[in-house]
């Protein structure tokens, strides 16, 4: 008798979603900017990425969402700073070295800022 009911097989691996070339390029661009920055979080300007690569903003947003769902070293957060939504990114290794985990909930001027994933 088969121990697996319903036709389930134990030798199947979960499907990993393969990142597109543009997603990989966006990840590399973000990692490069993080390495070059002296600050723990870098402001990700998708329009700059689009101007550099010739891709559309819609494609860049889709790739950013794919990177958020992918298991990688990037930490991507969206913050509302002075009524303007911004995307910031860092790496787990960098944040661990600096003993930081999330962007501050207050700006330097003391104003509250909203931090979302």
Backbone bond lengths (Angstrom), bond angles and torsions (degrees), N, CA, C in turn:
res aa  C-N    CA-C-N  psi(-1)  N-CA   C-N-CA  omega(-1)  CA-C   N-CA-C  phi
1 X - - - 1.447 - - 1.514 111.53 -
2 X 1.301 115.08 148.80 1.464 120.85 179.13 1.520 109.75 -87.65
3 X 1.330 117.09 132.59 1.459 121.18 -179.79 1.527 112.32 -74.31
4 X 1.314 117.23 -19.04 1.462 121.52 -176.37 1.521 109.76 -94.70
5 X 1.295 116.07 117.92 1.460 120.75 178.06 1.512 109.55 -92.33
6 X 1.283 116.60 149.26 1.469 120.77 175.94 1.511 112.99 78.39
7 X 1.313 119.34 13.08 1.453 121.35 176.37 1.515 115.02 76.94
8 X 1.330 117.68 13.04 1.463 119.33 178.73 1.521 109.72 -74.74
9 X 1.287 115.46 142.33 1.457 120.57 179.85 1.522 108.99 -116.81
10 X 1.310 116.85 137.97 1.467 120.67 -177.48 1.523 112.35 -83.57
11 X 1.330 118.22 -13.21 1.456 119.69 -177.52 1.525 113.21 -90.42
12 X 1.327 118.46 3.74 1.456 121.24 177.99 1.516 110.21 -82.56
13 X 1.295 115.03 136.70 1.450 120.95 177.06 1.522 108.48 -96.86
14 X 1.348 117.24 148.48 1.466 117.70 176.35 1.519 110.06 -65.21
15 X 1.338 115.41 142.25 1.459 120.06 -178.63 1.517 110.38 -71.90
16 X 1.305 116.50 126.33 1.453 121.75 174.49 1.525 107.98 -94.37
17 X 1.312 115.23 133.33 1.452 119.48 179.79 1.520 108.97 -77.58
18 X 1.314 115.96 124.57 1.446 121.29 -179.98 1.521 109.70 -80.65
19 X 1.325 115.40 132.22 1.462 120.20 179.99 1.524 110.21 -78.16
20 X 1.325 115.60 145.39 1.456 120.66 177.83 1.528 109.99 -74.30
21 X 1.317 116.16 168.60 1.462 120.57 178.19 1.523 111.22 -61.83
22 X 1.320 116.53 -38.15 1.463 119.80 179.69 1.525 110.68 -68.36
23 X 1.330 117.36 -37.64 1.471 120.43 176.97 1.524 110.56 -63.70
24 X 1.315 116.50 -41.91 1.465 120.57 178.06 1.526 110.98 -65.50
25 X 1.330 115.87 -38.04 1.460 120.51 178.18 1.533 110.77 -66.43
26 X 1.335 117.19 -41.01 1.463 121.60 177.32 1.528 110.48 -64.19
27 X 1.331 116.56 -41.59 1.467 120.13 178.01 1.524 110.73 -62.27
28 X 1.309 117.57 -43.97 1.457 121.24 178.08 1.518 112.75 -63.76
29 X 1.336 116.14 -40.78 1.470 121.18 178.45 1.513 110.58 -63.69
30 X 1.343 117.13 -42.13 1.459 120.99 179.34 1.535 110.94 -67.55
31 X 1.324 117.77 -42.88 1.463 120.96 178.56 1.532 111.02 -63.00
32 X 1.329 117.06 -38.99 1.467 121.44 176.98 1.522 110.31 -61.79
33 X 1.341 117.05 -46.76 1.465 120.75 -179.97 1.525 111.62 -64.11
34 X 1.331 116.96 -36.95 1.467 120.71 179.06 1.523 110.44 -67.10
35 X 1.335 116.99 -42.50 1.478 120.51 178.95 1.523 111.52 -62.65
36 X 1.318 117.35 -37.96 1.469 121.45 -176.55 1.527 113.49 -78.96
37 X 1.317 117.34 -17.42 1.458 121.18 -175.30 1.533 111.65 -83.89
38 X 1.314 115.62 148.13 1.464 120.39 175.37 1.527 110.99 -92.50
39 X 1.328 117.65 -7.12 1.458 122.13 -179.19 1.527 109.82 -98.24
40 X 1.332 117.38 154.69 1.467 119.06 -178.39 1.530 113.48 -69.12
41 X 1.312 117.94 -32.58 1.466 122.23 179.92 1.520 109.31 -117.67
42 X 1.330 117.14 136.62 1.460 120.77 176.33 1.526 109.15 -110.79
43 X 1.320 116.00 144.72 1.456 122.34 177.48 1.525 107.73 -80.86
44 X 1.324 116.18 119.96 1.462 121.54 -178.74 1.522 108.13 -92.39
45 X 1.305 115.86 115.28 1.462 121.28 177.94 1.523 107.99 -104.35
46 X 1.327 115.35 102.94 1.460 119.83 -176.72 1.525 111.75 -63.74
47 X 1.319 117.55 -31.17 1.466 120.27 179.12 1.529 110.87 -64.20
48 X 1.328 117.90 -36.00 1.467 121.29 176.37 1.523 110.69 -64.34
49 X 1.343 115.87 -41.08 1.463 120.26 177.16 1.530 110.35 -63.01
50 X 1.334 116.38 -41.37 1.466 120.79 179.47 1.528 111.14 -64.57
51 X 1.328 116.96 -41.49 1.463 120.47 178.34 1.527 110.96 -64.28
52 X 1.317 116.70 -36.47 1.462 121.77 -178.99 1.528 112.25 -70.63
53 X 1.340 116.15 -41.28 1.463 120.08 -173.08 1.517 114.74 -100.14
54 X 1.332 117.29 -17.63 1.458 119.83 -177.17 1.521 112.86 83.28
55 X 1.313 118.45 8.78 1.464 122.47 178.05 1.522 109.36 -85.18
56 X 1.325 116.64 162.27 1.459 120.29 179.42 1.526 110.06 -83.94
57 X 1.316 115.45 161.21 1.458 121.05 179.17 1.529 110.61 -65.30
58 X 1.304 116.76 -35.01 1.468 120.92 177.76 1.529 110.91 -61.93
59 X 1.315 117.39 -43.00 1.464 121.84 177.67 1.526 110.42 -64.32
60 X 1.324 116.74 -42.17 1.466 120.60 -179.73 1.528 110.93 -63.41
61 X 1.330 117.41 -39.73 1.465 120.46 177.95 1.520 111.29 -65.80
62 X 1.337 116.73 -40.19 1.461 120.74 177.02 1.526 111.10 -62.41
63 X 1.325 116.06 -41.91 1.469 120.69 179.21 1.524 111.00 -66.59
64 X 1.319 117.13 -37.74 1.462 121.21 177.70 1.532 110.02 -62.69
65 X 1.323 117.29 -42.77 1.465 120.59 177.40 1.526 111.38 -64.29
66 X 1.329 117.15 -37.47 1.465 120.44 176.95 1.527 110.60 -64.24
67 X 1.334 117.12 -38.85 1.466 120.75 178.28 1.526 111.62 -68.04
68 X 1.320 117.24 -33.75 1.461 120.50 177.47 1.521 110.95 -65.44
69 X 1.329 117.30 -36.52 1.457 121.92 -178.30 1.524 112.55 -83.27
70 X 1.319 117.63 -21.33 1.457 122.56 -178.21 1.524 110.15 -76.78
71 X 1.321 115.94 150.80 1.460 120.34 176.74 1.522 107.99 -88.61
72 X 1.332 115.01 100.39 1.451 120.64 178.46 1.517 108.72 -142.73
73 X 1.299 117.39 -176.13 1.462 122.95 -175.27 1.531 112.30 -82.75
74 X 1.321 118.04 -7.58 1.461 120.84 -176.35 1.526 111.93 -77.75
75 X 1.328 115.21 141.26 1.458 122.77 172.29 1.527 105.72 -117.25
76 X 1.331 116.56 115.26 1.462 121.83 -175.56 1.522 108.01 -117.00
77 X 1.320 116.40 126.06 1.463 121.89 -180.00 1.525 109.43 -129.64
78 X 1.328 115.86 153.42 1.454 122.82 174.59 1.520 107.16 -112.71
79 X 1.325 117.10 129.14 1.456 120.76 -179.75 1.523 109.56 -124.58
80 X 1.320 115.48 151.61 1.460 121.88 174.33 1.512 106.38 -108.56
81 X 1.306 115.71 108.72 1.456 121.85 -176.19 1.524 108.40 -117.66
82 X 1.323 116.45 113.20 1.469 122.64 -179.13 1.527 112.26 56.34
83 X 1.334 116.17 39.79 1.457 120.99 177.56 1.516 114.86 81.28
84 X 1.323 118.12 5.54 1.466 122.45 -179.62 1.535 108.25 -118.20
85 X 1.341 116.10 127.29 1.461 120.40 178.02 1.527 109.11 -81.38
86 X 1.343 115.49 131.62 1.467 121.64 180.00 1.522 109.02 -131.81
87 X 1.321 115.69 150.92 1.459 121.78 175.77 1.517 107.32 -104.77
88 X 1.329 116.62 128.34 1.454 121.68 177.42 1.526 108.07 -123.24
89 X 1.324 115.66 151.84 1.459 120.36 -178.05 1.520 110.62 -142.52
90 X 1.315 114.55 154.91 1.453 122.58 174.91 1.524 107.14 -156.44
91 X 1.320 116.52 -179.13 1.461 120.62 175.88 1.521 109.21 -114.64
92 X 1.323 116.02 154.99 1.469 120.81 179.06 1.522 110.42 -60.62
93 X 1.318 116.48 -41.66 1.457 121.48 -178.53 1.530 111.12 -61.96
94 X 1.307 117.16 -43.83 1.473 121.73 -179.57 1.525 111.03 -65.81
95 X 1.339 117.09 -43.96 1.459 120.72 -179.52 1.528 111.21 -67.59
96 X 1.330 116.45 -37.09 1.458 119.90 177.90 1.527 110.57 -65.46
97 X 1.318 117.24 -40.61 1.464 121.37 179.15 1.518 112.40 -65.74
98 X 1.339 116.53 -34.24 1.462 121.34 179.86 1.530 112.59 -90.78
99 X 1.327 116.55 -0.49 1.464 123.99 -178.34 1.530 111.14 55.00
100 X 1.327 115.57 46.45 1.471 122.79 175.98 1.521 106.80 -125.04
101 X 1.310 116.38 154.96 1.449 117.47 177.97 1.526 113.15 -127.02
102 X 1.301 118.60 -41.10 1.459 121.75 -176.71 1.523 109.72 -132.52
103 X 1.344 117.44 159.35 1.466 119.45 173.36 1.532 109.28 -63.03
104 X 1.300 116.99 153.18 1.461 121.07 -179.47 1.520 110.68 -65.13
105 X 1.320 116.20 148.16 1.460 120.45 177.99 1.534 111.39 -84.46
106 X 1.340 116.35 -2.40 1.465 121.55 175.14 1.520 109.08 -130.36
107 X 1.330 115.84 145.39 1.463 119.88 176.31 1.525 109.26 -80.95
108 X 1.313 116.95 177.23 1.468 121.19 -179.56 1.518 111.98 -62.45
109 X 1.330 116.78 -30.22 1.467 120.52 -179.53 1.528 112.34 -81.09
110 X 1.334 117.55 -4.35 1.458 121.33 178.81 1.512 114.11 96.05
111 X 1.347 117.89 -2.02 1.459 120.97 178.52 1.521 109.66 -75.81
112 X 1.314 115.78 143.28 1.471 121.92 178.04 1.522 109.68 -69.02
113 X 1.323 116.61 143.59 1.454 120.86 172.74 1.515 108.53 -133.85
114 X 1.306 116.78 141.97 1.462 123.21 -177.50 1.526 108.62 -88.62
115 X 1.335 116.57 132.52 1.456 122.05 179.37 1.524 107.64 -117.46
116 X 1.341 117.71 122.30 1.459 122.30 176.69 1.507 109.31 -125.16
117 X 1.312 115.99 166.06 1.464 120.92 179.91 1.484 112.09 -84.76
